[in-house]
Amino acid sequence: MTDIDTLEDLFEHELAALYYVETELIDVLDELALESRNDEIKEAFADHREETREHATRLEDAFRAIGASSHSERSATLDGLAADRQRVVEATDDPDLVDSHSVAIGRRIEAVEIEQYESLLRMADELDYDEDVTEPLEETLDEEEDAKQKLSAIGEESRFGKLLAKLR
């Protein structure tokens, strides 16, 4: 990691961390789509995988707009969520439980991404960056919020959602 001495440096660092998340998520979402037994969940992850490819491209555009080359900074948050999901997959033979947990992990990832995009947009505003930086971030933020809502709706319909409703 390079030194972070200015808000511009912090912006680039956060952009790189988000780029890591988006590029890694392409593979994670592919796994989630392939492993799911529920067609609605499978489709949601596959659709978002394609959106995520565009998200990574938009981040590359933002890097160029600030005069930097695109690069990644590892995200312990994403790595931890992916590891947690893998532990659950290995600990159960129930595909419905795996699907429910995958939806929950997907929602957590979306929540992290939403916060990262909001943070980048606040910094971009402080730095008075032009629309060539902010528009791709805003567009992706909207899509991340939509993805989280879709996963929330699916989660409510899942076995996990029904079990929670019984416990309430």
Secondary structure, DSSP 8 states (H G I E B T S, - for coil): -----SHHHHHHHHHHHHHHHHHHHHHHHHHHHHH--SHHHHHHHHHHHHHHHHHHHHHHHHHHHTT--------HHHHHHHHHHHHHHHH---HHHHHHHHHHHHHHHHHHHHHHHHHHHHHHHHTT--HHHHHHHHHHHHHHHHHHHHHHHHHHHSHHHHHHHHH-
